[in-house]
Amino acid sequence: MTHPRRPAVILHALDDATRQLVLVAAAIAGGSEASTREALRAAHTAGVPVAWVEEVVLQSYLFCGFPRALNAMREWRRISGASAPADDPRSALAMAPAWAADGERACAVVYGEFYERLRRNIAELHPALDAWMIVDGYGKVLSRDGLDLARRELCVVAACAAQEQDRQLHSHLHGAVNAGVAADAVEEVLDLLDPRLPADAARRYRLLWRRVRLGSDAA
C-alpha cells in the first residue's frame, strides 16, 4: 500500500491543556481512583476542553479496560457537571466500514514504514487481533473527531508508560513523532511522567526514547 506522508509537526511544545491530558491518561491507566479524580479535577480547573478530556477517557478503554474507563467517566461527569451527549453517531454500527478505512489510515500514519510489518506480526498472533486493532482501535476510537491524533498518541504514550508496557510504549513513541509531535514535546511528556514512574522504568524509557529520537531502532 501507499503510506500516508508523515504530517508536518503540529505540536511543537506542550500547552497546559495537553499537559493535563497526559496526566489524566497516566492516572486512568496506572493510578488509583483518588489520583484519577485529582487529575480530572486539575484538568477541569485548568479549562481543558470537555471534548478533549472525554476523548481521552473514552480511548482509555483500549489501553486499560472498561472498568477504569467507566470509573473515570463517572468521576468526570461528577467533577465537570457536563452531561453525556444525547447520541454519538460515530459509534453507530453503520459506521463499521468507515472505521475500517479510517483505522487503516490512522495506523499507517502511526507506524509509517513499519505498518505492513506490524499487520503481518499481529495477524500471526491472531487474525482477530489484527482486525480489532484496525477497526476498533485505530478506526472506531483513535480516529474519532474531538481530539487530534498527535495528542491522542501522547496520551497513549502516557498510558503505556504508566502500565510499564515497554513494547507498546516503544511503538507509540515512534507513533507520536509520526503523528506530528516534535521531539522536544515528547521529551516534555517524559519529564511529566518521570516522578510518577518507578525509577528503573523512568531510566528505561529515557534510554528507549533516546534510541527512537536518534533513529537507531525500529518500532
Backbone as numpy.savetxt, mean C-alpha at the origin, in Angstrom:
# Nx Ny Nz CAx CAy CAz Cx Cy Cz
3.88 -8.75 -23.16 3.05 -7.56 -23.16 3.92 -6.31 -23.16
3.34 -5.17 -23.55 4.04 -3.90 -23.49 3.84 -3.30 -22.11
4.92 -3.03 -21.40 4.81 -2.52 -20.05 4.50 -1.02 -20.07
3.64 -0.56 -19.18 3.43 0.89 -19.08 4.73 1.58 -18.72
4.93 2.76 -19.24 6.11 3.51 -18.87 6.02 3.92 -17.41
7.18 3.93 -16.75 7.21 4.41 -15.37 6.72 5.86 -15.35
5.74 6.17 -14.48 5.26 7.55 -14.45 6.33 8.51 -13.95
6.19 9.77 -14.35 7.08 10.78 -13.80 6.92 10.82 -12.29
7.95 11.27 -11.60 7.86 11.39 -10.15 6.72 12.33 -9.79
5.81 11.84 -8.98 4.68 12.69 -8.58 4.73 13.03 -7.09
5.60 12.35 -6.37 5.71 12.60 -4.94 7.19 12.77 -4.60
7.63 14.01 -4.56 9.04 14.30 -4.34 9.42 14.24 -2.85
8.46 14.58 -1.99 8.69 14.57 -0.54 7.35 14.31 0.13
7.40 13.88 1.36 6.17 13.58 2.09 5.52 14.86 2.62
4.27 15.08 2.25 3.49 16.12 2.92 2.95 15.52 4.21
2.42 16.38 5.08 1.98 15.89 6.39 0.86 14.87 6.27
-0.03 15.06 5.31 -1.13 14.10 5.15 -0.60 12.72 4.80
0.40 12.66 3.94 0.97 11.36 3.56 1.70 10.73 4.73
2.39 11.53 5.53 3.03 10.98 6.74 1.98 10.31 7.64
0.86 10.98 7.83 -0.19 10.43 8.69 -0.76 9.15 8.09
-0.92 9.11 6.76 -1.42 7.89 6.12 -0.49 6.72 6.34
0.80 6.97 6.20 1.79 5.90 6.40 1.70 5.36 7.82
1.55 6.24 8.79 1.46 5.80 10.18 0.15 5.05 10.45
-0.92 5.45 9.78 -2.18 4.71 9.89 -2.00 3.30 9.35
-1.39 3.19 8.16 -1.19 1.87 7.56 -0.34 0.97 8.45
0.73 1.52 9.03 1.59 0.73 9.90 0.86 0.30 11.16
0.06 1.20 11.72 -0.67 0.86 12.96 -1.71 -0.22 12.72
-2.45 -0.12 11.62 -3.46 -1.14 11.32 -2.79 -2.50 11.15
-1.66 -2.53 10.45 -1.01 -3.79 10.13 -0.30 -4.43 11.32
0.32 -3.61 12.15 1.17 -4.19 13.18 0.93 -3.71 14.59
-0.01 -2.80 14.77 -0.22 -2.23 16.08 -1.41 -2.81 16.82
-1.61 -2.30 18.02 -2.76 -2.67 18.82 -3.96 -1.84 18.40
-5.14 -2.18 18.94 -6.32 -1.35 18.67 -6.09 0.06 19.19
-5.41 0.18 20.32 -5.16 1.51 20.89 -4.25 2.33 19.98
-3.19 1.71 19.44 -2.29 2.46 18.57 -2.95 2.80 17.24
-3.83 1.92 16.76 -4.59 2.22 15.54 -5.52 3.40 15.79
-6.17 3.39 16.94 -7.06 4.50 17.29 -6.28 5.81 17.36
-5.10 5.76 17.95 -4.28 6.96 18.07 -3.86 7.48 16.68
-3.46 6.57 15.79 -3.05 6.98 14.45 -4.21 7.57 13.66
-5.38 6.98 13.79 -6.56 7.50 13.10 -6.96 8.86 13.66
-6.87 9.00 14.95 -7.21 10.30 15.56 -6.23 11.37 15.10
-4.94 11.03 15.01 -3.95 12.00 14.54 -4.22 12.39 13.09
-4.60 11.42 12.27 -4.91 11.72 10.88 -6.12 12.65 10.77
-7.11 12.39 11.58 -8.31 13.24 11.58 -7.97 14.66 12.05
-7.20 14.77 13.11 -6.81 16.08 13.64 -5.98 16.85 12.62
-5.14 16.14 11.86 -4.28 16.79 10.86 -5.04 17.18 9.60
-6.31 16.78 9.51 -7.10 17.14 8.33 -6.81 16.32 7.10
-6.34 15.10 7.27 -6.12 14.23 6.12 -7.46 13.99 5.43
-7.53 14.10 4.11 -8.81 13.88 3.43 -9.45 12.56 3.83
-10.75 12.63 4.10 -11.48 11.44 4.53 -11.30 10.30 3.53
-11.40 10.61 2.24 -11.28 9.57 1.22 -9.93 8.87 1.29
-8.87 9.62 1.56 -7.54 9.00 1.65 -7.48 8.00 2.80
-7.97 8.42 3.96 -7.93 7.52 5.12 -8.76 6.28 4.85
-9.95 6.47 4.30 -10.82 5.32 4.08 -10.24 4.36 3.06
-9.56 4.88 2.04 -8.93 3.99 1.07 -7.80 3.18 1.71
-7.03 3.80 2.59 -5.96 3.05 3.28 -6.55 1.99 4.19
-7.64 2.32 4.87 -8.29 1.31 5.70 -8.81 0.17 4.83
-9.46 0.50 3.72 -10.01 -0.53 2.84 -8.90 -1.43 2.29
-7.79 -0.85 1.85 -6.76 -1.69 1.26 -6.03 -2.53 2.29
-6.18 -2.17 3.56 -5.48 -2.94 4.59 -5.98 -4.38 4.68
-7.19 -4.64 4.19 -7.66 -6.03 4.26 -6.82 -6.95 3.39
-6.20 -6.39 2.34 -5.34 -7.21 1.50 -4.09 -7.66 2.23
-3.60 -6.83 3.13 -2.28 -7.05 3.73 -2.34 -7.54 5.17
-3.47 -7.34 5.84 -3.53 -7.82 7.23 -4.88 -8.40 7.60
-5.77 -8.61 6.64 -6.99 -9.34 6.89 -8.19 -8.49 7.28
-9.36 -9.09 7.16 -10.60 -8.40 7.46 -10.73 -7.96 8.91
-10.31 -8.76 9.90 -10.51 -8.30 11.29 -9.89 -6.94 11.56
-8.64 -6.74 11.15 -7.99 -5.45 11.39 -8.64 -4.34 10.55
-9.00 -4.66 9.31 -9.65 -3.64 8.48 -11.00 -3.23 9.07
-11.78 -4.19 9.51 -13.09 -3.89 10.10 -12.95 -3.08 11.38
-12.02 -3.49 12.24 -11.83 -2.74 13.49 -11.36 -1.31 13.22
-10.47 -1.16 12.24 -9.98 0.18 11.92 -11.09 1.06 11.35
-11.92 0.51 10.47 -13.00 1.31 9.90 -14.03 1.67 10.96
-14.27 0.77 11.90 -15.19 1.08 12.99 -14.66 2.25 13.82
-13.36 2.22 14.12 -12.76 3.33 14.88 -12.81 4.63 14.07
-12.55 4.53 12.77 -12.56 5.73 11.93 -13.95 6.36 11.88
-14.98 5.55 11.77 -16.34 6.10 11.77 -16.60 6.86 13.07
-16.15 6.29 14.18 -16.39 6.93 15.47 -15.58 8.21 15.60
-14.32 8.18 15.20 -13.43 9.33 15.37 -13.78 10.46 14.42
-14.03 10.13 13.16 -14.23 11.15 12.13 -15.65 11.68 12.10
-16.61 10.86 12.52 -18.01 11.25 12.38 -18.51 11.15 10.95
-17.68 10.69 10.04 -18.06 10.56 8.63 -18.86 9.28 8.43
-19.99 9.40 7.76 -20.82 8.23 7.47 -20.29 7.49 6.25
-20.60 6.22 6.18 -20.25 5.44 4.99 -21.04 5.95 3.80
-20.48 5.87 2.59 -21.25 6.26 1.41 -22.47 5.36 1.25
-23.48 5.89 0.60 -24.72 5.12 0.41 -24.47 3.89 -0.45
-23.57 3.99 -1.42 -23.20 2.84 -2.22 -21.78 3.04 -2.73
-21.26 2.03 -3.39 -19.89 2.09 -3.91 -19.87 1.37 -5.25
-20.17 2.08 -6.33 -20.26 1.43 -7.64 -19.01 0.65 -8.03
-17.85 1.10 -7.56 -16.60 0.44 -7.93 -16.53 -0.99 -7.38
-17.31 -1.29 -6.34 -17.25 -2.63 -5.75 -18.32 -3.57 -6.31
-19.16 -3.09 -7.22 -20.20 -3.94 -7.81 -19.59 -5.07 -8.63
-20.19 -6.25 -8.57 -19.65 -7.40 -9.28 -19.60 -7.18 -10.78
-20.45 -6.31 -11.29 -20.43 -6.01 -12.72 -19.12 -5.37 -13.15
-18.34 -4.88 -12.18 -17.06 -4.25 -12.48 -15.93 -5.26 -12.66
-16.21 -6.56 -12.49 -15.15 -7.56 -12.51 -14.27 -7.50 -13.76
-14.83 -7.34 -14.97 -13.94 -7.23 -16.14 -13.00 -6.03 -16.04
-13.50 -4.92 -15.52 -12.64 -3.73 -15.35 -11.58 -3.99 -14.29
-11.93 -4.73 -13.23 -10.93 -5.05 -12.20 -9.75 -5.79 -12.84
-10.05 -6.74 -13.71 -8.98 -7.53 -14.32 -8.07 -6.64 -15.16
-8.65 -5.79 -16.00 -7.85 -4.93 -16.87 -7.07 -3.90 -16.05
-7.76 -3.27 -15.09 -7.09 -2.28 -14.25 -6.00 -2.92 -13.42
-6.26 -4.14 -12.94 -5.27 -4.84 -12.13 -4.01 -5.16 -12.89
-4.16 -5.58 -14.14 -2.98 -5.87 -14.94 -2.15 -4.61 -15.15
-2.84 -3.49 -15.42 -2.11 -2.24 -15.64 -1.38 -1.79 -14.38
-2.08 -1.81 -13.23 -1.47 -1.33 -11.99 -0.31 -2.23 -11.57
-0.51 -3.53 -11.69 0.55 -4.47 -11.30 1.77 -4.30 -12.20
1.53 -4.05 -13.49 2.65 -3.85 -14.41 3.42 -2.58 -14.09
2.72 -1.54 -13.61 3.42 -0.33 -13.18 4.29 -0.63 -11.97
3.72 -1.30 -10.99 4.43 -1.56 -9.73 5.64 -2.46 -9.95
5.50 -3.49 -10.79 6.59 -4.45 -10.96 7.48 -4.17 -12.16
7.04 -3.29 -13.06 7.88 -2.90 -14.18 8.43 -4.08 -14.96
9.74 -4.11 -15.15 10.37 -5.15 -15.96 10.25 -6.53 -15.35
9.86 -6.61 -14.08 9.74 -7.91 -13.42 8.31 -8.45 -13.45
7.41 -7.75 -14.13 5.99 -8.11 -14.10 5.74 -9.53 -14.61
6.26 -9.87 -15.77 5.98 -11.18 -16.34 6.57 -12.29 -15.48
7.75 -12.05 -14.92 8.34 -13.03 -14.01 7.45 -13.22 -12.78
6.95 -12.11 -12.24 6.05 -12.19 -11.09 4.85 -13.07 -11.41
4.20 -12.80 -12.57 3.01 -13.58 -12.91 3.33 -15.06 -13.00
4.44 -15.41 -13.60 4.82 -16.82 -13.69 5.05 -17.41 -12.30
5.78 -16.67 -11.47 6.11 -17.19 -10.13 4.87 -17.41 -9.29
3.94 -16.45 -9.34 2.73 -16.59 -8.52 1.85 -17.71 -9.06
1.73 -17.83 -10.37 0.93 -18.90 -10.96 1.50 -20.27 -10.60
2.83 -20.36 -10.48 3.44 -21.62 -10.08 3.13 -21.98 -8.64
2.87 -20.97 -7.81 2.43 -21.26 -6.45 1.00 -21.79 -6.48
0.13 -21.07 -7.21 -1.24 -21.54 -7.45 -1.90 -20.54 -8.39
-2.58 -21.00 -9.44 -3.21 -20.07 -10.36 -4.27 -19.19 -9.71
-4.91 -19.68 -8.66 -5.89 -18.85 -7.97 -5.22 -17.64 -7.34
-4.03 -17.82 -6.78 -3.32 -16.69 -6.18 -2.98 -15.64 -7.23
-2.59 -16.08 -8.42 -2.30 -15.14 -9.50 -3.56 -14.35 -9.87
-4.68 -15.05 -10.05 -5.92 -14.38 -10.42 -6.37 -13.42 -9.33
-6.29 -13.84 -8.08 -6.72 -12.97 -6.98 -5.82 -11.76 -6.84
-4.52 -11.97 -7.04 -3.59 -10.84 -6.96 -3.98 -9.76 -7.97
-4.27 -10.17 -9.21 -4.58 -9.20 -10.25 -5.98 -8.63 -10.08
-6.98 -9.49 -9.98 -8.38 -9.03 -9.98 -8.75 -8.37 -8.66
-8.50 -9.06 -7.56 -8.88 -8.52 -6.25 -7.89 -7.48 -5.75
-6.60 -7.83 -5.81 -5.60 -6.95 -5.23 -5.39 -5.68 -6.02
-4.80 -5.83 -7.21 -4.45 -4.64 -7.98 -5.64 -4.02 -8.71
-6.66 -4.82 -9.01 -7.80 -4.29 -9.73 -8.89 -3.74 -8.85
-9.50 -4.61 -8.06 -10.64 -4.20 -7.24 -10.25 -3.20 -6.16
-9.05 -3.33 -5.61 -8.67 -2.51 -4.45 -7.68 -1.42 -4.81
-6.51 -1.78 -5.32 -5.44 -0.79 -5.47 -5.63 0.14 -6.68
-6.61 -0.17 -7.54 -6.91 0.74 -8.65 -8.12 1.62 -8.37
-8.62 1.59 -7.17 -9.78 2.42 -6.84 -9.42 3.91 -6.93
-10.46 4.69 -7.26 -10.32 6.14 -7.17 -10.21 6.51 -5.69
-9.75 7.71 -5.42 -9.73 8.18 -4.04 -8.34 8.32 -3.47
-7.38 7.57 -4.03 -6.00 7.68 -3.57 -5.11 7.23 -4.71
-4.04 7.98 -4.99 -3.16 7.65 -6.09 -2.29 6.44 -5.76
-1.79 5.80 -6.81 -1.01 4.58 -6.63 0.29 4.83 -5.87
0.89 6.01 -6.04 2.14 6.32 -5.33 1.93 6.27 -3.82
0.90 6.93 -3.33 0.64 6.92 -1.88 0.17 5.56 -1.41
-0.57 4.87 -2.25 -0.97 3.51 -1.87 0.28 2.64 -1.66
1.25 2.75 -2.57 2.44 1.92 -2.44 3.23 2.25 -1.18
3.30 3.52 -0.81 3.99 3.87 0.43 3.28 3.24 1.63
1.95 3.19 1.58 1.22 2.57 2.68 1.38 1.06 2.67
1.55 0.46 1.50 1.85 -0.97 1.44 3.24 -1.23 2.02
4.19 -0.37 1.71 5.52 -0.47 2.32 5.40 -0.48 3.85
4.61 0.46 4.37 4.44 0.55 5.83 3.82 -0.71 6.40
2.79 -1.24 5.71 2.12 -2.44 6.21 3.05 -3.64 6.19
3.82 -3.80 5.12 4.75 -4.93 5.03 5.85 -4.82 6.09
6.38 -3.61 6.29 7.42 -3.43 7.30 6.89 -3.72 8.69
5.69 -3.25 8.99 5.12 -3.44 10.32 4.91 -4.91 10.64
4.70 -5.73 9.62 4.50 -7.17 9.82 5.76 -7.98 9.56
6.87 -7.28 9.27 8.15 -7.92 8.96 8.02 -8.95 7.83
7.33 -8.53 6.79 7.20 -9.34 5.58 8.26 -8.86 4.59
9.47 -9.38 4.76 10.63 -8.85 4.04 10.51 -8.98 2.52
10.07 -10.13 2.04 10.01 -10.35 0.60 9.04 -9.37 -0.05
7.85 -9.21 0.57 6.87 -8.29 0.01 7.33 -6.84 0.15
8.01 -6.53 1.25 8.54 -5.18 1.42 9.53 -4.87 0.30
10.39 -5.81 0.01 11.36 -5.64 -1.07 10.65 -5.25 -2.37
9.62 -6.02 -2.72 8.89 -5.75 -3.96 8.24 -4.38 -3.96
7.68 -3.99 -2.82 6.93 -2.73 -2.80 7.83 -1.51 -2.59
9.06 -1.70 -2.12 10.02 -0.60 -2.20 10.30 -0.27 -3.66
10.53 -1.31 -4.46 10.63 -1.10 -5.90 9.34 -0.48 -6.43
8.21 -1.02 -5.98 6.92 -0.57 -6.49 6.65 0.90 -6.23
7.04 1.37 -5.06 6.82 2.79 -4.75 7.58 3.68 -5.73
8.83 3.31 -5.99 9.63 4.09 -6.95 9.01 3.99 -8.34
8.60 2.79 -8.74 7.99 2.60 -10.05 6.68 3.37 -10.20
5.98 3.59 -9.07 4.70 4.29 -9.11 4.85 5.80 -9.05
6.09 6.30 -8.95 6.30 7.73 -9.02 6.74 8.40 -7.73
7.23 7.61 -6.77 7.71 8.19 -5.52 9.22 8.43 -5.62
9.65 9.62 -5.30 11.08 9.92 -5.31 11.80 9.12 -4.22
13.05 8.77 -4.48 13.81 7.98 -3.52 13.87 8.65 -2.15
14.01 9.97 -2.12 14.09 10.67 -0.84 12.79 10.54 -0.04
11.66 10.46 -0.75 10.38 10.30 -0.06 10.25 8.90 0.53
10.75 7.89 -0.18 10.77 6.53 0.39 11.64 6.51 1.64
12.77 7.21 1.56 13.66 7.30 2.72 12.93 7.92 3.92
12.12 8.92 3.67 11.35 9.56 4.75 10.40 8.57 5.40
9.80 7.70 4.58 8.90 6.69 5.14 9.65 5.76 6.08
10.84 5.33 5.68 11.64 4.47 6.55 12.03 5.21 7.83
12.29 6.51 7.74 12.57 7.31 8.94 11.38 7.28 9.90
10.17 7.37 9.34 8.97 7.33 10.17 8.79 5.97 10.84
9.12 4.92 10.11 8.87 3.57 10.60 9.93 3.08 11.58
11.16 3.57 11.45 12.28 3.07 12.26 11.95 2.92 13.74
11.44 3.98 14.41 11.20 3.84 15.85 10.05 2.90 16.20
9.30 2.49 15.21 8.16 1.60 15.44 8.46 0.16 15.11
9.72 -0.11 14.73 10.13 -1.45 14.34 11.17 -1.99 15.31
11.27 -3.31 15.45 12.41 -3.88 16.19 13.71 -3.43 15.54
14.73 -3.22 16.34 15.99 -2.68 15.82 16.57 -3.52 14.70
16.49 -4.85 14.81 17.07 -5.69 13.76 16.29 -5.55 12.46
14.97 -5.41 12.55 14.16 -5.21 11.34 14.48 -3.88 10.69
14.61 -2.83 11.50 14.94 -1.51 10.95 16.27 -1.55 10.21
17.24 -2.26 10.76 18.55 -2.37 10.09 18.42 -3.14 8.78
17.67 -4.24 8.81 17.49 -5.03 7.58 16.86 -4.19 6.47
15.88 -3.38 6.87 15.14 -2.65 5.84 15.95 -1.50 5.28
16.86 -0.96 6.07 17.77 0.06 5.53 18.72 -0.57 4.50
19.21 -1.77 4.80 20.08 -2.45 3.85 19.31 -2.84 2.59
18.08 -3.30 2.80 17.24 -3.67 1.66 16.97 -2.47 0.77
16.64 -1.35 1.39 16.38 -0.13 0.63 17.64 0.34 -0.09
18.79 0.20 0.55 20.03 0.63 -0.11 20.24 -0.18 -1.39
19.95 -1.48 -1.34 20.08 -2.30 -2.55 19.11 -1.85 -3.62
17.88 -1.58 -3.22 16.88 -1.14 -4.19 17.28 0.21 -4.79
17.70 1.11 -3.91 18.04 2.48 -4.38 19.23 2.46 -5.32
20.18 1.59 -5.07 21.35 1.52 -5.93 21.10 0.69 -7.20
19.91 0.07 -7.24 19.58 -0.73 -8.41 20.41 -1.97 -8.56
20.82 -2.53 -7.41 21.74 -3.66 -7.47 21.05 -5.00 -7.29
19.73 -5.00 -7.29 19.04 -6.30 -7.15 17.77 -6.29 -7.99
17.05 -7.40 -7.92 15.79 -7.55 -8.66 14.67 -7.81 -7.68
13.47 -7.31 -8.02 12.33 -7.47 -7.13 11.87 -8.92 -7.08
